[in-house]
Amino acid sequence: MLTLRFATQLDASPETVWQWISHADTLRQEFLPWLHLSAPAEVESLANVDINPEQPLFTSWIWLFGLLPIGRSQVTLKQVTEGIGFIEESPMTGVRFWRHERRIKANAGGTLLTDEVQVLPYPFASIRTRWLVNALFKHRHRVLSQRAHSSLVTE
């Protein structure tokens, strides 16, 4: 089992960061341009979904550059705590187990966002999986940092 942790200090309020990480459109923007993730139109935010920890909310198709289908995820939220974070355990293509915990915490500098990912790769894929997850989450954190900076400039 691989465990990877990522943390970014965001110069934005916890309320603003929560809106970013709980709204489907802004959450999916974290993956661009590398990946496009599909979601049903009625899933706008975590606020308007009924969570059953044992049932997937929907199937998300994963597209490389929005063109090449490379997999799918049965998006399953185990826990959502409004304004604090969520835990997602979604069966998906390419790994035997996936768990993503995302938390936000107010501090003197704004908001600390942390992601912890536990992933069980298929045999002989550990190095590749570690590299891909690391690259993807570093990219996601850069996108959020840029968003925080942009919102400061425009506010």
C-alpha positions as CSV (number, residue, x, y, z in Angstrom):
1,M,0.0,0.0,0.0
2,L,1.3,3.4,-1.0
3,T,0.5,6.4,1.2
4,L,1.2,9.9,-0.2
5,R,0.5,13.2,1.5
6,F,0.3,16.7,0.0
7,A,-0.3,20.0,1.8
8,T,-0.7,23.5,0.5
9,Q,-1.2,26.8,2.3
10,L,-3.9,28.7,0.5
11,D,-4.3,32.5,1.0
12,A,-8.1,32.1,1.0
13,S,-10.8,31.7,3.7
14,P,-11.8,28.1,4.7
15,E,-15.3,29.0,3.4
16,T,-14.0,29.9,0.0
17,V,-11.7,26.8,-0.2
18,W,-14.7,24.6,0.9
19,Q,-16.7,26.0,-2.1
20,W,-13.8,25.1,-4.4
21,I,-13.3,21.6,-3.2
22,S,-17.0,20.7,-2.8
23,H,-18.3,22.0,-6.1
24,A,-18.2,19.6,-9.1
25,D,-17.0,22.1,-11.7
26,T,-14.2,23.6,-9.7
27,L,-13.1,20.2,-8.4
28,R,-12.9,18.8,-11.9
29,Q,-10.9,21.9,-13.0
30,E,-8.1,20.7,-10.7
31,F,-7.4,17.9,-13.2
32,L,-7.2,20.0,-16.4
33,P,-5.7,19.9,-18.9
34,W,-4.4,16.4,-18.2
35,L,-7.6,14.6,-17.2
36,H,-11.3,15.2,-17.8
37,L,-13.7,13.5,-15.4
38,S,-17.3,13.0,-16.2
39,A,-20.1,13.6,-13.8
40,P,-23.9,13.7,-14.1
41,A,-25.3,17.2,-14.5
42,E,-27.4,16.9,-11.4
43,V,-24.2,16.5,-9.2
44,E,-23.3,20.1,-8.7
45,S,-21.8,20.0,-5.3
46,L,-21.3,17.8,-2.3
47,A,-24.2,19.7,-0.7
48,N,-26.8,18.3,-3.0
49,V,-25.9,14.6,-3.0
50,D,-27.2,11.9,-0.7
51,I,-24.2,10.0,0.8
52,N,-24.5,6.3,1.3
53,P,-21.0,5.1,2.3
54,E,-21.6,1.7,0.8
55,Q,-23.0,2.8,-2.6
56,P,-21.2,4.6,-5.5
57,L,-22.8,8.0,-6.3
58,F,-22.1,7.6,-10.0
59,T,-19.6,6.3,-12.5
60,S,-17.0,8.9,-13.6
61,W,-15.3,8.2,-16.9
62,I,-11.7,9.4,-17.0
63,W,-10.4,10.9,-20.3
64,L,-6.7,11.8,-21.0
65,F,-6.7,15.3,-22.4
66,G,-10.4,15.0,-22.7
67,L,-10.0,12.8,-25.8
68,L,-8.8,9.3,-24.9
69,P,-10.8,7.2,-22.4
70,I,-8.3,5.7,-20.0
71,G,-10.6,4.4,-17.2
72,R,-13.5,4.9,-14.9
73,S,-14.1,5.5,-11.2
74,Q,-17.2,4.4,-9.2
75,V,-17.2,7.6,-7.1
76,T,-18.0,6.6,-3.5
77,L,-17.9,9.0,-0.7
78,K,-17.5,7.4,2.7
79,Q,-17.7,10.7,4.7
80,V,-18.4,14.4,4.1
81,T,-18.0,16.9,6.9
82,E,-19.1,20.3,5.6
83,G,-16.5,22.9,5.8
84,I,-13.8,20.4,6.8
85,G,-13.4,17.7,4.2
86,F,-14.3,14.3,2.8
87,I,-13.1,10.8,2.5
88,E,-13.5,9.0,-0.9
89,E,-13.0,5.3,-1.5
90,S,-13.7,4.7,-5.1
91,P,-13.1,1.5,-7.0
92,M,-11.3,2.5,-10.2
93,T,-9.5,1.3,-13.2
94,G,-5.8,0.7,-12.7
95,V,-5.6,0.1,-9.0
96,R,-6.8,-2.5,-6.5
97,F,-7.7,0.1,-3.8
98,W,-8.0,3.9,-3.7
99,R,-8.7,6.1,-0.7
100,H,-8.5,9.9,-0.8
101,E,-8.9,12.0,2.3
102,R,-9.1,15.8,1.8
103,R,-9.1,18.2,4.7
104,I,-9.1,21.9,5.2
105,K,-8.1,23.8,8.3
106,A,-8.1,27.5,9.0
107,N,-4.9,29.1,10.2
108,A,-3.3,32.5,10.5
109,G,-2.2,32.5,6.8
110,G,-5.7,31.5,5.5
111,T,-6.4,27.8,4.9
112,L,-4.2,24.7,5.0
113,L,-5.4,22.1,2.5
114,T,-4.2,18.5,2.9
115,D,-4.7,15.4,0.8
116,E,-3.7,11.9,1.9
117,V,-4.0,9.2,-0.7
118,Q,-3.7,5.5,0.0
119,V,-3.5,3.4,-3.1
120,L,-2.8,-0.3,-3.6
121,P,-1.4,-0.7,-7.1
122,Y,-1.4,-3.9,-9.2
123,P,1.8,-6.0,-8.9
124,F,4.8,-4.5,-10.7
125,A,3.0,-1.1,-11.0
126,S,4.1,0.5,-7.7
127,I,6.7,2.9,-9.2
128,R,4.5,4.0,-12.1
129,T,1.5,4.4,-9.8
130,R,3.5,6.5,-7.2
131,W,4.8,8.7,-10.0
132,L,1.3,9.3,-11.5
133,V,-0.5,10.0,-8.2
134,N,2.4,12.3,-7.1
135,A,2.3,14.2,-10.4
136,L,-1.5,14.5,-10.4
137,F,-1.8,15.8,-6.9
138,K,1.1,18.2,-7.2
139,H,-0.7,19.6,-10.3
140,R,-4.0,19.8,-8.3
141,H,-2.3,21.7,-5.5
142,R,-0.7,24.1,-8.0
143,V,-4.1,24.8,-9.6
144,L,-5.6,25.5,-6.2
145,S,-2.7,27.8,-5.3
146,Q,-3.2,29.7,-8.6
147,R,-6.9,30.0,-7.9
148,A,-6.2,31.4,-4.4
149,H,-3.8,33.9,-5.9
150,S,-6.2,34.9,-8.6
151,S,-9.1,35.4,-6.1
152,L,-6.9,37.7,-4.1
153,V,-6.0,39.8,-7.1
154,T,-9.6,40.2,-8.2
155,E,-11.2,40.7,-4.7
